């Protein structure tokens, strides 16, 4: 037990150091973390660190999916539901079928084994591609579609995985029965996820205690995931539905104090989960390498190369018709949602990184069949799954930035970012105007003293004056200088309060209350700061 805890501390230290190195060299942390994990796996004396499938599928996946769902806008998800479903359902089924056909005819795998392998490697990861794409200033809609696909495609893949595994274990498969079961699972999980989200928000509103609310928020994804998964579903769809429900309905039911603490709490939880997940994925190279000694290397390389080529070509082959064919056939769709530039379609097709869910699904394969025979091609499936994850993560992670620059996607994203910030400023002004009208209405209804009115109006005018008049670079320079100076003033005030504490003029409790106000003001500065204004 002590050794495991020491390894855990070492992994945390490596995670922090690798994240700093990634920031210094401007590389996606996921890439470095996986490479470092592979390197550490072969360090002499380093004990093997296994990645239990249950850890990923039952403990790690629910909070990752829930957090991403809560962070996502239900309105944007709904507006992009068609492309998301086409990718999360259609592309996954198409890719799995293409992998099955290619491995059957080119390598000689049985159809059921090929379809099982296809279900494992078909779904792109939700974490890695977004971590890379967000750094490249891509247009918002591309990010929404990638995020929505990553949230929902695991459900499709895991359901296909269960069907294929059942066909191998039992020996037969019924397509109509599987299709009906698929629809039933999706409908049931959506209803269950919404119900869990509704119950979670009502309990949190009733509790009105930040620690209890955060505990309930941590329990919520597991409740929404575990029960559907236990009865034969995927759990993913229910977790996504729960997160989207909380995202849409939570702002009016969750207190400001809980929301502030929840942001920091969940940021830390997700940061640790994602980082350790990529590290542990890299660590699996050692176990796979030891197994590969008893397996023909040529077979591994050929199978990995075939599957890699198929999943890349299948994504392109599916995505272009999925984007442009419906618009060719439907005039109303063309008018309502014109065809995007081909560069957008290419970017969506190119960004297909596989992640730890694929590896966990491969690791979760049983070792034997019901009759006692060894599970066919188990080791080959493991090797191919890890090879696909490694190649797509490193390959896409390193080549996506130049591809995005070549396509000119970043420029469109920067222009969209500027327009979004202008809309934000306008929304803030309108909100302040609405608050001022409310203040005047309160004044007419209630007996409010002149002193209170002066204080409220002064607060209102200060907040209004902090909004920039434009996004001109010169104004940004002035705003940045003012922000930097404000931070220095806050630091001076904080130091003075600390000196008062040391001199015994105030108590620790007083210092904490004053410091909390200063912390909130500094956090407000960071929230208002327009990063990258001179794009």
C-alpha positions in Angstrom: 0.0 0.0 0.0 2.8 2.4 0.9 4.6 1.7 -2.4 1.4 2.4 -4.4 1.0 5.7 -2.6 4.6 6.6 -3.3 4.1 5.8 -7.0 1.0 8.0 -6.9 3.0 10.9 -5.5 5.7 10.4 -8.1 3.0 10.5 -10.9 1.6 13.8 -9.5 5.1 15.3 -9.4 5.7 14.1 -13.0 2.3 15.6 -14.0 3.2 19.0 -12.6 6.7 19.0 -14.2 5.5 17.9 -17.6 2.7 20.5 -17.6 5.3 23.2 -16.9 7.5 21.9 -19.7 4.5 21.7 -22.1 3.7 25.4 -21.4 7.3 26.4 -21.9 7.7 24.6 -25.2 4.1 25.4 -26.3 3.2 21.8 -26.8 -0.1 20.2 -26.0 0.3 18.6 -22.5 -1.4 15.4 -23.6 1.4 14.6 -26.0 4.2 15.2 -23.5 2.4 13.3 -20.8 2.0 10.2 -22.9 5.6 10.3 -24.1 6.8 10.8 -20.5 4.6 7.9 -19.5 6.2 5.6 -22.1 9.7 6.7 -21.1 9.1 6.2 -17.4 7.6 2.7 -18.1 11.1 1.5 -19.2 13.1 3.2 -16.4 15.0 0.4 -14.6 13.5 -0.4 -11.2 10.2 1.3 -12.0 7.4 -1.0 -11.0 4.8 -1.7 -13.6 1.7 0.5 -13.3 -1.4 -1.1 -14.8 -4.4 0.8 -16.1 -7.4 -1.2 -14.8 -10.3 -1.0 -17.3 -12.8 -0.5 -14.5 -10.8 2.6 -13.4 -11.4 4.3 -16.7 -14.9 3.1 -17.5 -16.4 3.4 -14.1 -14.3 5.9 -12.1 -12.6 8.2 -14.6 -15.0 8.5 -17.6 -18.2 9.7 -15.7 -16.6 13.0 -14.2 -14.8 13.7 -17.5 -18.0 13.4 -19.6 -20.2 15.2 -17.0 -17.7 18.1 -16.6 -17.5 18.6 -20.4 -21.3 18.4 -20.7 -21.9 21.0 -18.0 -19.3 23.3 -19.6 -21.1 22.9 -23.0 -24.0 25.1 -24.0 -27.3 23.1 -24.5 -28.4 25.7 -27.0 -25.2 25.2 -29.1 -25.5 21.4 -28.7 -29.1 21.5 -29.9 -28.3 23.8 -32.8 -25.5 21.4 -33.9 -27.4 18.2 -33.1 -27.5 17.0 -36.7 -23.7 17.1 -37.4 -23.0 15.8 -33.9 -25.3 12.8 -34.3 -23.9 12.1 -37.8 -20.4 11.9 -36.3 -21.2 10.4 -32.9 -23.4 7.7 -34.3 -23.1 7.5 -38.0 -19.3 7.9 -38.3 -18.6 5.4 -35.4 -20.8 2.7 -37.0 -19.4 3.4 -40.5 -15.8 3.3 -39.2 -16.3 0.1 -37.2 -17.8 -1.6 -40.3 -14.9 -0.4 -42.5 -12.4 -1.7 -40.0 -14.2 -5.1 -39.8 -14.3 -5.4 -43.6 -10.6 -4.3 -44.1 -9.3 -6.6 -41.3 -11.4 -9.5 -42.6 -10.3 -9.3 -46.2 -6.7 -8.0 -45.8 -5.6 -9.8 -42.6 -8.1 -12.6 -42.3 -9.7 -11.8 -39.0 -13.2 -13.2 -38.4 -16.0 -10.7 -39.0 -17.0 -10.6 -35.3 -13.4 -9.9 -34.2 -13.0 -7.2 -36.8 -16.2 -5.5 -35.8 -15.1 -5.7 -32.1 -11.8 -4.1 -33.0 -13.6 -1.5 -35.1 -15.9 -0.6 -32.1 -12.8 -0.1 -29.9 -10.9 2.2 -32.3 -13.8 4.0 -33.9 -14.6 6.7 -31.3 -12.3 9.8 -31.2 -11.4 11.0 -27.7 -13.2 13.9 -26.0 -10.2 15.2 -24.1 -7.0 15.2 -26.3 -8.3 16.8 -29.5 -10.1 19.6 -27.7 -7.0 20.3 -25.6 -5.1 20.8 -28.8 -7.9 22.5 -30.9 -8.7 25.2 -28.3 -5.1 26.4 -28.4 -5.4 27.1 -32.1 -8.3 29.6 -32.0 -10.6 27.5 -34.2 -14.1 28.7 -35.0 -16.5 28.1 -32.2 -18.8 25.8 -34.2 -15.9 23.4 -35.0 -15.1 23.1 -31.3 -18.8 22.6 -30.4 -19.1 19.8 -33.0 -15.9 18.1 -31.9 -16.9 18.4 -28.2 -20.4 17.1 -28.9 -19.1 14.2 -30.9 -16.5 13.3 -28.2 -19.2 13.3 -25.6 -21.7 11.1 -27.4 -19.5 8.8 -29.6 -18.3 6.7 -26.6 -21.9 5.7 -26.0 -22.2 4.4 -29.6 -18.9 2.6 -29.5 -19.5 1.0 -26.1 -22.9 -0.3 -27.2 -21.4 -1.7 -30.4 -18.6 -3.1 -28.3 -21.1 -5.0 -26.1 -23.0 -6.3 -29.1 -19.8 -7.6 -30.8 -18.5 -9.1 -27.6 -21.8 -10.8 -27.0 -21.8 -12.2 -30.5 -18.3 -13.7 -29.9 -19.1 -15.1 -26.5 -22.5 -16.6 -27.5 -21.8 -17.2 -31.2 -24.8 -15.5 -32.9 -26.0 -11.9 -33.6 -29.3 -10.4 -34.6 -29.2 -7.0 -36.3 -32.9 -6.1 -35.9 -32.8 -7.1 -32.2 -29.6 -5.1 -31.7 -31.0 -2.0 -33.5 -34.2 -2.1 -31.3 -32.1 -2.5 -28.2 -29.9 0.5 -29.3 -32.9 2.8 -29.7 -34.3 1.7 -26.3 -31.0 2.3 -24.6 -30.6 5.8 -26.0 -34.2 6.8 -25.1 -34.0 5.3 -21.7 -30.6 6.9 -20.8 -31.7 10.4 -22.0 -34.8 10.2 -19.7 -32.8 8.8 -16.8 -30.0 11.4 -17.2 -32.5 14.3 -17.2 -34.1 12.9 -14.1 -30.8 12.6 -12.2 -30.0 16.2 -13.2 -33.3 17.5 -12.0 -33.0 15.7 -8.7 -29.4 16.8 -8.2 -30.3 20.5 -8.7 -33.2 20.3 -6.3 -31.1 18.6 -3.6 -28.4 21.2 -4.0 -30.9 24.1 -3.8 -32.4 22.5 -0.7 -29.0 21.9 1.0 -27.7 25.5 0.6 -24.3 24.4 1.9 -21.3 24.7 -0.4 -19.5 21.6 0.9 -22.7 19.5 0.6 -23.5 20.9 -2.9 -20.0 20.2 -4.2 -20.3 16.6 -2.8 -23.6 16.2 -4.6 -22.1 17.6 -7.8 -19.3 15.0 -7.5 -21.8 12.1 -6.9 -24.1 13.2 -9.8 -22.0 11.8 -12.7 -21.6 8.5 -11.0 -25.3 8.1 -10.3 -26.2 9.0 -13.9 -23.5 6.6 -15.3 -23.4 3.6 -13.1 -27.1 2.5 -13.1 -27.5 2.5 -16.9 -24.1 0.8 -17.3 -25.1 -1.8 -14.7 -28.3 -2.8 -16.6 -26.6 -3.2 -20.0 -26.4 0.3 -21.4 -23.4 2.6 -21.8 -24.0 5.2 -19.1 -22.5 7.8 -21.4 -25.7 9.1 -22.9 -27.3 9.5 -19.4 -24.3 11.4 -18.1 -24.3 13.7 -21.1 -28.0 14.3 -20.7 -27.6 15.0 -17.0 -24.7 17.4 -17.6 -26.5 19.4 -20.3 -29.6 19.6 -18.1 -27.5 21.0 -15.2 -25.7 23.4 -17.6 -29.0 24.8 -18.9 -31.0 24.9 -15.6 -28.2 25.3 -13.0 -27.4 29.0 -13.2 -30.7 30.1 -11.4 -30.6 27.3 -8.8 -26.9 27.2 -7.8 -25.6 29.9 -5.4 -22.8 32.2 -6.4 -20.5 30.9 -3.6 -21.0 27.3 -4.7 -20.5 28.2 -8.3 -17.2 30.0 -7.6 -15.9 27.1 -5.5 -17.2 24.6 -7.9 -15.2 26.1 -10.8 -11.9 25.7 -8.9 -12.9 22.3 -7.5 -13.8 20.8 -10.9 -10.9 22.4 -12.7 -8.5 20.7 -10.3 -10.3 17.4 -10.5 -10.4 17.3 -14.3 -6.8 18.5 -14.5 -5.6 15.6 -12.3 -7.8 13.0 -14.0 -6.8 14.0 -17.5 -3.1 14.2 -16.7 -2.9 10.9 -14.8 -4.9 9.2 -17.5 -2.4 10.2 -20.3 0.5 9.2 -18.0 -1.0 5.8 -17.2 -1.8 5.2 -20.9 1.9 5.7 -21.7 2.8 3.3 -18.9 1.0 0.5 -20.7 3.7 0.4 -23.4 5.9 -1.7 -21.1 3.3 -4.5 -20.5 2.5 -4.5 -24.2 6.1 -4.6 -25.2 6.7 -7.7 -22.9 3.7 -9.4 -24.4 4.8 -8.6 -28.0 7.9 -10.8 -27.6 5.7 -13.8 -28.0 3.8 -12.3 -30.9 5.0 -11.8 -34.5 6.1 -8.2 -34.9 5.1 -8.1 -38.6 1.5 -9.0 -37.7 1.3 -6.2 -35.2 2.8 -3.6 -37.6 0.6 -4.7 -40.5 -2.6 -4.8 -38.5 -1.9 -1.4 -36.9 -1.0 0.1 -40.3 -4.2 -1.3 -41.9 -6.5 -0.1 -39.1 -4.8 3.4 -39.0 -5.3 3.9 -42.8 -8.9 2.7 -42.6 -10.0 4.9 -39.7 -8.4 8.0 -41.3 -10.0 7.3 -44.7 -13.3 6.3 -43.2 -13.6 9.5 -41.3 -13.0 11.6 -44.5 -15.2 9.3 -46.6 -18.1 9.7 -44.1 -17.7 13.4 -43.1 -17.8 15.1 -46.5 -21.0 13.5 -47.7 -22.5 13.9 -44.2 -21.8 17.7 -44.4 -22.6 18.5 -48.1 -25.1 15.8 -49.3 -28.0 16.8 -47.0 -27.6 20.4 -48.2 -27.6 19.3 -51.8 -30.9 17.3 -51.2 -32.6 19.9 -49.0 -33.2 23.5 -50.1 -34.5 24.5 -46.7 -31.4 23.2 -45.0 -29.2 25.1 -47.5 -31.1 28.3 -46.7 -31.2 27.8 -43.0 -27.6 26.5 -42.6 -25.4 27.2 -45.7 -22.5 24.8 -46.5 -19.4 25.5 -44.5 -16.0 26.0 -46.2 -14.2 22.9 -47.3 -11.4 23.8 -44.8 -13.9 23.4 -41.9 -14.8 19.9 -43.1 -11.1 19.0 -43.6 -10.3 20.1 -40.1 -13.1 18.1 -38.6 -12.1 15.0 -40.5 -8.4 15.5 -39.7 -9.0 15.8 -35.9 -9.6 12.2 -34.9 -7.5 11.4 -31.9 -8.2 8.2 -30.1 -7.9 8.0 -26.3 -7.9 6.0 -23.1 -11.5 4.8 -23.6 -10.3 2.7 -26.6 -7.5 1.3 -24.5 -9.7 0.6 -21.6 -12.2 -1.2 -23.8 -9.4 -3.4 -25.2 -8.0 -4.1 -21.7 -11.5 -5.1 -20.5 -11.7 -8.0 -23.0 -12.1 -11.3 -21.2 -9.1 -13.8 -21.3 -11.3 -16.8 -22.1 -14.5 -17.8 -23.8 -17.3 -19.5 -21.9 -16.0 -22.9 -23.0 -12.5 -22.2 -21.5 -10.7 -21.4 -24.8 -8.5 -18.4 -25.0 -10.2 -15.3 -26.3 -9.3 -15.1 -30.0 -6.8 -12.3 -31.1 -7.0 -10.6 -27.7 -3.3 -9.5 -27.6 -3.5 -8.3 -31.3 -6.5 -6.1 -30.4 -4.5 -4.6 -27.5 -1.5 -3.9 -29.6 -3.5 -2.3 -32.4 -5.6 -0.2 -29.9 -2.5 1.2 -28.2 -0.7 1.8 -31.6 -3.7 3.7 -32.9 -3.9 5.9 -29.7 -0.2 6.6 -29.8 0.0 7.4 -33.5 -3.1 9.6 -33.6 -2.3 11.5 -30.4 1.3 12.2 -31.4 0.6 12.6 -35.2 -2.4 14.8 -35.0 -1.1 16.7 -32.0 2.1 17.7 -33.9 0.6 18.2 -37.3 -2.7 19.9 -36.5 -1.2 23.4 -35.8 0.5 23.6 -39.2 -2.5 22.2 -40.9 -4.8 24.8 -39.3 -2.4 27.6 -40.3 -2.3 26.2 -43.9 -6.1 26.1 -44.1 -6.5 29.6 -42.6 -8.9 28.3 -39.9 -7.2 30.3 -37.1 -7.9 33.6 -38.8 -11.6 32.8 -39.0 -11.5 31.8 -35.3 -9.8 35.0 -34.3 -12.3 37.1 -36.2 -15.1 35.2 -34.5 -13.5 35.7 -31.1 -13.4 39.5 -31.7 -17.1 39.5 -32.6 -17.9 37.4 -29.6 -16.1 39.8 -27.3 -17.9 42.8 -28.8 -21.2 41.0 -28.2 -20.1 40.3 -24.6 -19.4 44.0 -24.0 -22.8 44.9 -25.5 -24.5 42.3 -23.3 -22.7 43.7 -20.2 -23.9 47.3 -21.0 -27.5 46.1 -21.5 -27.4 44.2 -18.2 -26.1 47.3 -16.4 -28.9 49.4 -18.0 -31.5 46.8 -16.9 -30.0 47.0 -13.3 -30.2 50.8 -13.4 -33.9 50.7 -14.4 -34.5 48.2 -11.5 -32.8 50.6 -9.1 -35.0 53.4 -10.3 -38.1 51.2 -9.8 -37.0 50.2 -6.3 -36.5 53.9 -5.5 -40.1 54.7 -6.6 -41.5 51.8 -4.5 -39.4 52.0 -1.4 -38.1 54.6 1.0 -34.4 54.6 0.2 -32.1 57.2 1.7 -30.1 59.5 -0.6 -26.8 58.1 0.8 -27.7 54.5 -0.1 -28.8 55.7 -3.6 -25.4 57.5 -4.1 -23.5 54.4 -3.1 -25.5 52.2 -5.5 -25.2 54.7 -8.4 -21.5 55.1 -7.7 -21.1 51.3 -7.9 -23.1 51.2 -11.1 -21.0 54.0 -12.7 -17.7 52.3 -11.7 -18.8 49.0 -13.3 -20.0 50.8 -16.4 -16.7 52.7 -16.8 -14.7 49.5 -16.7 -16.2 48.4 -20.0 -14.1 49.2 -23.0 -15.5 51.5 -25.7 -13.9 49.4 -28.4 -11.5 46.6 -29.2 -8.9 49.0 -30.6 -5.4 47.7 -29.9 -4.5 51.1 -28.4 -7.4 50.8 -26.0 -6.3 47.3 -25.2 -2.9 48.6 -24.2 -4.4 51.1 -21.9 -6.7 48.5 -20.4 -3.8 46.1 -19.9 -1.8 48.7 -18.2 -4.6 49.6 -15.9 -5.2 45.9 -15.1 -1.5 45.4 -14.3 -1.5 48.5 -12.0 -4.6 47.3 -10.3 -3.0 44.0 -9.5 0.0 45.8 -8.0 -2.3 47.9 -5.9 -4.1 44.7 -4.7 -0.7 43.2 -3.9 0.3 46.3 -1.9 -3.0 46.2 0.0 -2.6 42.5 0.7 1.0 43.0 2.0 -0.2 45.8 4.3 -3.0 43.6 5.7 -0.4 40.9 6.3 1.8 43.4 8.2 -1.2 44.4 10.4 -1.7 40.7 11.2 2.0 40.2 12.2 1.8 43.3 14.4 -1.2 42.0 16.2 -3.5 44.8 15.1 -6.1 42.5 13.4 -7.1 38.8 13.9 -6.6 36.0 11.4 -10.3 35.9 10.8 -10.3 39.6 9.9 -7.4 39.0 7.6 -9.2 36.1 5.8 -12.3 38.2 5.2 -10.3 41.1 3.8 -8.2 38.7 1.7 -11.2 37.0 0.3 -12.5 40.3 -1.0 -9.1 41.0 -2.6 -9.0 37.5 -4.1 -12.4 38.0 -5.6 -11.4 41.3 -7.1 -8.3 39.9 -8.6 -10.3 36.9 -10.0 -12.7 39.5 -11.5 -9.8 41.2 -13.2 -8.7 37.9 -14.8 -12.3 37.2 -15.9 -12.7 40.7 -17.5 -9.2 40.6 -19.1 -9.5 40.2 -22.8 -6.7 37.7 -23.5 -5.3 37.9 -27.0 -7.0 41.2 -28.0 -4.3 42.1 -30.5 -5.0 39.0 -32.5 
